[in-house]
C-alpha cells in the first residue's frame, strides 16, 4: 500500500488509523460544569508549571551574568527545577488521569527530548498507577465471563496484588481450571480499567482538546515543531487501547512473527475464547521488568552485568528492528515497563494496545533514512527526511542531519529547548503522524536512564588503567601544584574520575555529546562539548595537567599541540597514552594447565582476527595503525614542548574475563561492524574466533568468569615546558 492510500479491507484489521471505529458503549456527554471544572484544574496546573519555567529562564540568565558556568547553572539551577516540575507533572497526571496520564507516560519515555529529572519522575507512571480494588476487579471479570463464577474458569486468580496497573488496564496473574491443555499454565488476565470510570472516553476527548491547545501554544511560542500532530497521533493510538479484541489480534500476529526466535524474543498469545471487549486472557511471561532489573542483578559481577546488558540491548533492538523494517506491524508503546527480561536473557514484549502497521513503501523510505544515517551522508539524510514527509522552514542538510540523528539514532539527542537546537534553527512545520511512534520506538530502545544505551555499553568495555600508570605520569610530570586537570576526549569520564582524586578541579571535554551524557558525575568535574583542537571554554594558561587516553590518533595533531600550548600553564604538563591489541593468556580460573602450544595458537588466531588480511585488518580506520605503532614519531617537537619523555615500558592492562565477555568486547569494535556491513554474505568472523578460543583454552562454559586474561600494553609520553604561543 503506497503512502497516503486508504487501507484496503485486508489491511484494515491492523491498520494504524482504525481508531475511528466506535469504542465501547455510547456515553452521554458529561455535564458542562464537570467539564469546565476538569479543564480549569488542568489549566491552573499547566499554567503554574509553564510560569515556573519562564521565571527559571530569567533566573538562569541572571546567574550567567553573575559569572556562573554553564555546568553549574545546569547542576544547581536547572536540575532541581526540572525535578520539581517533574513532580508537578506527575501529580497532575495522577490526579486527573484520563488522557493526561497517557501523555505523561509518553513524555516520561522520551529521554531524547525531555530532561532526565522529568523522565525519572514520570517514569513512575509506567507501572505504578494506583489499581482498582479487588472486589471491583472480580466483578468486572465475572461480567466479562457472562456472569459465570470465576472458579468455573480459573483454578485461582490473584486479585489482591495486580502485576501492573496503568491508565487503561491492569493485569492479574491466574491459572485456568480448564481446558486440560491449558491446565496448570500461569496466565494473565488483562482488565479494562476504563469500565471503572464511566466517563473515561468523554474525559479523554476533553483532555485531548486541552492538550491540543497547549501544544499549539508551545509550538508558536517555545518550540518551533509540529506538536499538534504528535498529540493527534497519540490520541489515535490511545483510542485503540480501548479495543481489547484488536489488541489480542495484534499480539497474536506479532507472536507468530517471533515464534522461530523464541529463545531470544517472546511475545504472549491470547487464550482462545477468553478475549472480550474489556478483557484479554493471555500467556504469562515469567520475567522482570527492565525498570527493576538493576536491583535483581546487583549481586552479579561487573563483567557479567555488562555482558547481560549487551545481550538484552541487542535483543530488544533486534525485536523492534524486525517489527518495523521487516514486518511493518510493531508494538508502539515501548516504554521500559513493557519490556521483560526472562531466564537466559530472553526478552519479553508485552502490551499491544498501542500498535502501528506501516505500509511497505513507507518502510522502504525509512530504511533509506537508516542507511543514510549509517553512511553519515548529510545530503542523503536530508533527502530521506523530505521523502518521508518531514517539512522544514529552511533547507540545511547539515542541520537536517543533526535533527535526524537526534530523532532516529541512539547516537544523537535533540533538546527542543536548547537555543542551538536544530528544531529551532530549521523550524519543523510538518512531521508525519506515522513517524512519531517510529521515533518513539527508536529512542526508547536507547533506554538511556533505565539501562544502558549503546554509548554507555561500549564505554563499559573500555578497560580500566592500572594505578602504576598514573604514578608514572605524576612521577615524570613533577607538578609543582595539582590545581586544574584537563582530560581531553574524556568519553565516559574514566580518567577524569581518577584525576578528581588528586586535583582541585577537573575539566573533561569531548566532541561526542552522547558520551558526555553518560560520563561519570563528580562534584569536582565539569564537562564541555568541544573538539580537542578548539577548547573554547578552557582559559589561557589555566591547566596544570592535560591528559589524552586512547584518542590522540584521531586528532589534528598540529592544531592540538598549539591548543595545548595555549591552555597549559608555563610549567604545565601534557600526558598522552594508549594501549595496543595485546595478547591472550589463561585466566586465573583456567581449567588445568593450558599447553604453551595452545596459547600460541590462540594468539595466532587473535592476531589474524584483529589484523590479518582475512580478518579485520583492512577494515580499521587509518588511525588504528598509529596505535599499533605505539605513537612512534607522533610526539611533539621542540617547537611545541622543550621536554618529551616516553612512559616506561612494561606497563599493561591485565583483565581476567569470561569468553563471553571477550566476545562482547570484540563485538564493540568498529572494524567488525564495518566488516559485517560490507560482507553480509560471509560467515561471522566472531563466531569462528569464539570457537577457536574455547578449543585452545579448554573452555566448556563461555560464561564462566576469569577463564581468559587479556593483556594490553600501555605506551605514551609526557611533554613538559610548553613553548609560548606567538600571537
C-alpha positions, 0 to 999 in steps of 0.5 A, a space after each residue: 500500500 503506497 503512502 497516503 492510500 486508504 487501507 484496503 479491507 485486508 489491511 484494515 484489521 491492523 491498520 494504524 488509523 482504525 481508531 475511528 471505529 466506535 469504542 465501547 458503549 455510547 456515553 452521554 456527554 458529561 455535564 458542562 460544569 464537570 467539564 469546565 471544572 476538569 479543564 480549569 484544574 488542568 489549566 491552573 496546573 499547566 499554567 503554574 508549571 509553564 510560569 515556573 519555567 519562564 521565571 527559571 529562564 530569567 533566573 538562569 540568565 541572571 546567574 550567567 551574568 553573575 559569572 556562573 558556568 554553564 555546568 553549574 547553572 545546569 547542576 544547581 539551577 536547572 536540575 532541581 527545577 526540572 525535578 520539581 516540575 517533574 513532580 508537578 507533572 506527575 501529580 497532575 497526571 495522577 490526579 486527573 488521569 484520563 488522557 493526561 496520564 497517557 501523555 505523561 507516560 509518553 513524555 516520561 519515555 522520551 529521554 531524547 527530548 525531555 530532561 532526565 529529572 522529568 523522565 525519572 519522575 514520570 517514569 513512575 507512571 509506567 507501572 505504578 498507577 494506583 489499581 482498582 480494588 479487588 472486589 471491583 476487579 472480580 466483578 468486572 471479570 465475572 461480567 466479562 465471563 457472562 456472569 459465570 463464577 470465576 472458579 468455573 474458569 480459573 483454578 485461582 486468580 490473584 486479585 489482591 496484588 495486580 502485576 501492573 496497573 496503568 491508565 487503561 488496564 491492569 493485569 492479574 496473574 491466574 491459572 485456568 481450571 480448564 481446558 486440560 491443555 491449558 491446565 496448570 499454565 500461569 496466565 494473565 488476565 488483562 482488565 479494562 480499567 476504563 469500565 471503572 470510570 464511566 466517563 473515561 472516553 468523554 474525559 479523554 476527548 476533553 483532555 485531548 482538546 486541552 492538550 491540543 491547545 497547549 501544544 499549539 501554544 508551545 509550538 508558536 511560542 517555545 518550540 518551533 515543531 509540529 506538536 499538534 500532530 504528535 498529540 493527534 497521533 497519540 490520541 489515535 493510538 490511545 483510542 485503540 487501547 480501548 479495543 481489547 479484541 484488536 489488541 489480542 489480534 495484534 499480539 497474536 500476529 506479532 507472536 507468530 512473527 517471533 515464534 522461530 526466535 523464541 529463545 531470544 524474543 517472546 511475545 504472549 498469545 491470547 487464550 482462545 475464547 477468553 478475549 472480550 471487549 474489556 478483557 484479554 486472557 493471555 500467556 504469562 511471561 515469567 520475567 522482570 521488568 527492565 525498570 527493576 532489573 538493576 536491583 535483581 542483578 546487583 549481586 552479579 559481577 561487573 563483567 557479567 552485568 555488562 555482558 547481560 546488558 549487551 545481550 538484552 540491548 541487542 535483543 530488544 533492538 533486534 525485536 523492534 528492528 524486525 517489527 518495523 523494517 521487516 514486518 511493518 506491524 510493531 508494538 508502539 508503546 515501548 516504554 521500559 515497563 513493557 519490556 521483560 527480561 526472562 531466564 537466559 536473557 530472553 526478552 519479553 514484549 508485552 502490551 499491544 494496545 498501542 500498535 502501528 502497521 506501516 505500509 511497505 513503501 513507507 518502510 522502504 523510505 525509512 530504511 533509506 533514512 537508516 542507511 543514510 544515517 549509517 553512511 553519515 551522508 548529510 545530503 542523503 539524510 536530508 533527502 530521506 527526511 523530505 521523502 518521508 514527509 518531514 517539512 522544514 522552514 529552511 533547507 540545511 542538510 547539515 542541520 537536517 542531519 543533526 535533527 535526524 540523528 537526534 530523532 532516529 539514532 541512539 547516537 544523537 539527542 535533540 533538546 527542543 529547548 536548547 537555543 542551538 537546537 536544530 528544531 529551532 534553527 530549521 523550524 519543523 512545520 510538518 512531521 508525519 503522524 506515522 513517524 512519531 511512534 517510529 521515533 518513539 520506538 527508536 529512542 526508547 530502545 536507547 533506554 538511556 536512564 533505565 539501562 544502558 544505551 549503546 554509548 554507555 555499553 561500549 564505554 563499559 568495555 573500555 578497560 580500566 588503567 592500572 594505578 602504576 600508570 598514573 604514578 608514572 605520569 605524576 612521577 615524570 610530570 613533577 607538578 609543582 601544584 595539582 590545581 586544574 586537570 584537563 582530560 581531553 576526549 574524556 568519553 565516559 569520564 574514566 580518567 577524569 574520575 581518577 584525576 578528581 582524586 588528586 586535583 582541585 578541579 577537573 575539566 573533561 571535554 569531548 566532541 561526542 555529546 552522547 558520551 558526555 551524557 553518560 560520563 561519570 558525575 563528580 562534584 569536582 568535574 565539569 564537562 564541555 562539548 568541544 573538539 580537542 583542537 578548539 577548547 573554547 571554554 578552557 582559559 589561557 594558561 589555566 591547566 596544570 595537567 592535560 591528559 589524552 587516553 586512547 584518542 590522540 590518533 584521531 586528532 589534528 595533531 598540529 592544531 592540538 599541540 598549539 591548543 595545548 600550548 595555549 591552555 597549559 600553564 608555563 610549567 604545565 604538563 601534557 600526558 598522552 597514552 594508549 594501549 595496543 591489541 595485546 595478547 591472550 593468556 589463561 585466566 586465573 580460573 583456567 581449567 588445568 594447565 593450558 599447553 604453551 602450544 595452545 596459547 600460541 595458537 590462540 594468539 595466532 588466531 587473535 592476531 589474524 582476527 584483529 589484523 590479518 588480511 582475512 580478518 579485520 585488518 583492512 577494515 580499521 580506520 587509518 588511525 588504528 595503525 598509529 596505535 599499533 605503532 605505539 605513537 612512534 614519531 607522533 610526539 611533539 617537537 621542540 617547537 611545541 614542548 622543550 621536554 618529551 619523555 616516553 612512559 616506561 615500558 612494561 606497563 599493561 592492562 591485565 583483565 581476567 574475563 569470561 569468553 563471553 565477555 571477550 566476545 562482547 568486547 570484540 563485538 564493540 569494535 568498529 572494524 567488525 561492524 564495518 566488516 559485517 556491513 560490507 560482507 553480509 554474505 560471509 560467515 561471522 568472523 566472531 563466531 569462528 574466533 569464539 570457537 577457536 578460543 574455547 578449543 585452545 583454552 579448554 573452555 566448556 562454559 563461555 560464561 564462566 568468569 576469569 577463564 581468559 586474561 587479556 593483556 594490553 600494553 600501555 605506551 605514551 609520553 609526557 611533554 613538559 615546558 610548553 613553548 609560548 604561543 606567538 600571537 
